[in-house]
């Protein structure tokens, strides 16, 4: 199939337009965080750093940042542990019920967030009678963050040669020594990438969070949602939104550089790095 | 000048003792002997977590849908009834909301498919290798930017005196304002990368030689596209639609932010968990998107799309 020059140009223009469509709204939020006009009409009327200062001084925002960080860190640690164990058992062993567990793992991201959210909310409040808090958010986040770690680790395990571990065992290393000296060093970058993805996922998660967070607690996305409809808070909301964009994109960018594995959208496997 | 090579002083003699050896550890030895024990040690925690937290929660959700709420105390009472399910299925209000949600999800899916096909084709088959890599990252990055921020960004774009009005005024167009159209637009925007990536991966897997062969045999580009590419792409396209369709079906944040008074299944669920405090009814409503998604997955499972997820 040979495309004519004009067809290629048309496709290129369409691609550029779609990318423009993807980036313009995000750029608008960034620009508005420096917009001196309180109503944020377009075009902007002047440049100011006032909103960034205000956001920095706001105790509500600071508290929300700390809660978000705490939730994201704890959820990431739990999901690193569970995701790695799960990947090891599903990749290295064949057992009864393996396919079921394989399907189970992707369920938390295959079903819409609202389903996961209400299922956990119902579980905590009606069935167990546990009061909602930041801990319930951590449990909810760890459940779906586990999937990103699992995906990264199992992709790496598939490419690792089992011969190295066998050699280590033959040379007299115990199970733990082999893991610490042979397996873990090979997994390190996959774990870092999975952990960064899990962190970013948890840091800006909103849907499941609204269903599992205790009254009076706020994470950064919850803070945005609460202040979104208050006109006098609009400037600070813009600033917080920019912070959210940066905090979620930077870890992803790093993860991408680190992993070198194919990129997954929880699915679609892309082999961008293999060529 | 001749370089002088300095000889390094001889290090300590290397002997087998330098290799880290496992201390004789009974537990480690036991694990080594029994693969079954090793598996149990690995699997118990994560599988237990998934089953106890997630599967139990889904099962409980299903059961709760058949319970009711005590109108006086507001507590959930475990009296069995099919009333919630019947209301969701037969009340015209909820039928309308279900149809509207379905319509929004289908519209979003179709819009994303139309936008994603040319860009995915361009990235996979037209762009040079260097550009291909750059473009994939460019599509991937905003995928991870917060969903909430993206919906919020569109609230700004659609606002009175916002960017869309500024762009549209010279053309005689106006912003659609907050409502159903805004929800469709915003959701199409948010889920677009989820459609582009699987389709791109699908195009990428089609070997160039196949396209060349088709061209050599006299097919015009459009014929090649219809007869060679499209049949090979169907699983990838369906994989993309699973994302856009299922994610739109469960949405409620976007509907809240740009939807004005637009009600979707997700907003009904949220309202019944929060303000109305009727968890059994919320559970019953949430079974609708689950059933629709399961039905959709059931239809498409034979296309091989599920392996593309």
Contacts between the chains, C-beta under 8 A, distances in Angstrom:
chain1	res1	chain2	res2	distance
A	1	B	211	4.0
A	1	B	212	6.8
A	1	B	214	5.9
A	1	B	215	4.3
A	1	B	219	7.2
A	1	B	221	5.2
A	1	B	224	4.3
A	1	B	225	7.7
A	1	B	228	7.9
A	2	B	215	5.5
A	2	B	221	7.2
A	3	B	126	6.9
A	3	B	221	5.6
A	4	B	221	7.8
A	7	B	221	6.8
A	8	B	126	5.4
A	11	B	118	5.7
A	11	B	121	6.7
A	11	B	122	4.2
A	11	B	126	5.7
A	12	B	122	6.3
A	12	B	126	7.2
A	14	B	118	4.7
A	14	B	119	6.4
A	14	B	122	7.1
A	15	B	118	7.1
A	15	B	119	4.7
A	15	B	122	4.5
A	15	B	123	7.0
A	15	B	135	7.1
A	18	B	115	5.7
A	18	B	118	7.9
A	18	B	119	4.8
A	18	B	192	7.6
A	19	B	119	7.8
A	19	B	135	7.8
A	19	B	138	5.9
A	19	B	139	7.6
A	21	B	115	7.9
A	21	B	189	7.2
A	21	B	192	8.0
A	22	B	138	7.9
A	22	B	139	7.2
A	22	B	142	5.3
A	22	B	189	7.5
A	22	B	192	6.7
A	22	B	193	7.3
A	23	B	142	6.8
A	24	B	157	7.6
A	24	B	163	7.4
A	25	B	150	6.9
A	25	B	153	3.7
A	25	B	154	5.7
A	25	B	156	7.2
A	25	B	157	5.2
A	25	B	189	6.9
A	26	B	142	6.3
A	26	B	145	6.2
A	26	B	149	7.4
A	26	B	150	7.2
A	26	B	153	5.7
A	28	B	153	6.0
A	28	B	156	5.5
A	28	B	157	6.2
A	28	B	163	5.9
A	29	B	149	6.5
A	29	B	152	7.0
A	29	B	153	4.8
A	29	B	156	6.5
A	32	B	156	6.3
A	39	B	161	6.6
A	40	B	156	6.2
A	40	B	159	7.0
A	40	B	162	7.4
A	41	B	161	3.8
A	41	B	162	7.0
A	41	B	166	7.9
A	42	B	161	7.0
A	42	B	162	5.8
A	42	B	163	4.5
A	42	B	165	7.7
A	42	B	166	4.4
A	43	B	166	6.9
A	81	B	45	7.4
A	82	B	45	6.0
A	82	B	46	4.2
A	82	B	49	5.7
A	83	B	46	7.3
A	85	B	42	5.0
A	85	B	43	7.1
A	85	B	45	5.8
A	85	B	46	4.9
A	86	B	42	7.8
A	86	B	43	7.4
A	86	B	46	3.9
A	86	B	47	7.3
A	88	B	42	5.2
A	89	B	39	5.7
A	89	B	42	4.0
A	89	B	43	4.3
A	89	B	46	7.6
A	89	B	47	8.0
A	93	B	35	7.0
A	93	B	38	7.9
A	93	B	39	4.7
A	93	B	42	7.8
A	95	B	39	6.3
A	101	B	43	7.9
A	101	B	47	5.9
A	101	B	50	7.4
A	104	B	47	7.9
A	104	B	50	5.2
A	104	B	51	7.6
A	104	B	54	7.4
A	104	B	55	6.9
A	105	B	50	6.9
A	106	B	309	7.3
A	107	B	54	6.8
A	108	B	54	6.0
A	110	B	246	7.3
A	110	B	309	7.5
A	111	B	246	7.6
A	111	B	250	7.6
A	111	B	290	6.8
A	111	B	293	7.1
A	112	B	246	5.8
A	112	B	247	6.3
A	112	B	249	6.0
A	112	B	250	2.2
A	112	B	251	7.5
A	112	B	266	7.5
A	112	B	289	5.9
A	112	B	293	7.5
A	113	B	250	6.1
A	114	B	250	4.3
A	114	B	251	7.5
A	114	B	252	5.9
A	114	B	265	7.9
A	114	B	266	4.6
A	114	B	269	5.6
A	114	B	270	7.2
A	114	B	286	6.6
A	114	B	289	7.4
A	115	B	58	7.9
A	115	B	61	7.7
A	115	B	250	6.2
A	115	B	286	5.5
A	115	B	289	6.7
A	115	B	290	5.9
A	116	B	54	7.8
A	118	B	61	6.6
A	118	B	269	5.7
A	118	B	273	6.1
A	118	B	279	7.9
A	118	B	282	5.7
A	118	B	283	6.6
A	118	B	286	5.1
A	119	B	54	7.6
A	119	B	57	4.0
A	119	B	58	5.2
A	119	B	60	7.1
A	119	B	61	4.4
A	119	B	286	7.7
A	120	B	53	7.5
A	120	B	57	5.2
A	121	B	273	6.0
A	121	B	279	7.6
A	122	B	57	6.9
A	122	B	60	5.8
A	122	B	61	5.5
A	122	B	64	5.3
A	122	B	279	5.6
A	122	B	282	8.0
A	122	B	283	6.1
A	123	B	53	7.6
A	123	B	56	6.6
A	123	B	57	3.9
A	123	B	60	5.3
A	123	B	61	7.8
A	125	B	279	7.2
A	126	B	60	7.5
A	126	B	64	6.1
A	126	B	76	4.9
A	126	B	279	5.7
A	127	B	60	5.0
A	127	B	64	7.9
A	139	B	53	6.3
A	142	B	49	7.7
A	143	B	49	7.2
A	143	B	50	7.4
A	143	B	53	5.6
A	143	B	54	5.5
A	146	B	46	7.0
A	146	B	49	7.6
A	146	B	50	7.9
A	169	B	32	7.0
A	171	B	19	7.1
A	172	B	21	5.8
A	172	B	22	6.6
A	173	B	20	7.4
A	173	B	21	7.1
A	173	B	22	5.1
A	174	B	22	3.3
A	174	B	23	7.7
A	174	B	25	5.6
A	174	B	28	3.5
A	174	B	29	7.0
A	174	B	31	8.0
A	174	B	32	6.6
A	175	B	28	4.9
A	175	B	31	4.5
A	175	B	32	5.3
A	175	B	38	7.0
A	176	B	22	7.3
A	176	B	25	7.5
A	176	B	28	5.6
A	177	B	20	6.6
A	177	B	21	7.7
A	177	B	22	4.2
A	177	B	28	7.7
A	181	B	20	6.4
A	200	B	144	6.0
A	204	B	145	7.9
A	204	B	146	3.6
A	204	B	147	7.4
A	204	B	148	6.8
A	204	B	149	7.3
A	206	B	146	7.4
A	206	B	147	6.4
A	206	B	148	4.5
A	206	B	253	6.0
A	207	B	147	7.6
A	207	B	250	7.9
A	207	B	252	7.5
A	207	B	253	6.2
A	210	B	253	8.0
A	210	B	270	7.3
A	211	B	270	7.9
A	211	B	273	6.4
A	221	B	146	6.6
A	221	B	148	5.0
A	224	B	148	5.9
A	224	B	149	7.6
A	224	B	152	6.7
A	225	B	148	6.7
A	225	B	253	7.5
A	228	B	152	6.6
A	228	B	155	7.5
A	228	B	257	6.6
A	237	B	152	7.3
A	241	B	146	7.6
A	241	B	148	8.0
A	241	B	149	4.6
A	241	B	152	5.7
A	241	B	153	7.5
A	244	B	145	7.8
A	244	B	146	4.6
A	244	B	148	7.4
A	244	B	149	5.2
A	245	B	145	5.0
A	245	B	146	6.7
A	245	B	149	5.7
A	248	B	144	5.5
A	248	B	145	5.8
A	248	B	146	5.6
A	249	B	141	5.8
A	249	B	144	6.0
A	249	B	145	5.8
A	252	B	140	7.8
A	252	B	141	7.0
A	252	B	144	4.4
A	253	B	141	7.1
A	256	B	137	7.1
A	256	B	140	7.5
A	263	B	136	7.7
A	263	B	140	6.5
A	265	B	140	7.9
A	265	B	143	6.7
A	265	B	193	7.5
A	265	B	194	6.1
A	265	B	197	4.9
A	265	B	198	7.3
A	265	B	243	7.6
A	266	B	309	7.5
A	267	B	198	6.9
A	267	B	239	6.6
A	267	B	243	7.5
A	267	B	308	6.9
A	267	B	309	3.8
A	268	B	197	4.4
A	268	B	198	3.9
A	268	B	200	7.8
A	268	B	201	5.1
A	268	B	236	7.8
A	268	B	239	6.6
A	268	B	240	7.8
A	268	B	308	6.7
A	268	B	309	7.5
A	269	B	201	6.2
A	270	B	136	6.2
A	270	B	140	7.9
A	270	B	197	6.3
A	270	B	200	7.1
A	270	B	201	5.6
A	270	B	204	7.8
A	271	B	201	7.7
A	271	B	204	7.0
A	272	B	132	7.4
A	272	B	133	5.5
A	272	B	136	4.6
A	272	B	137	7.5
A	273	B	133	7.9
A	275	B	129	5.9
A	275	B	132	7.9
A	275	B	133	7.8
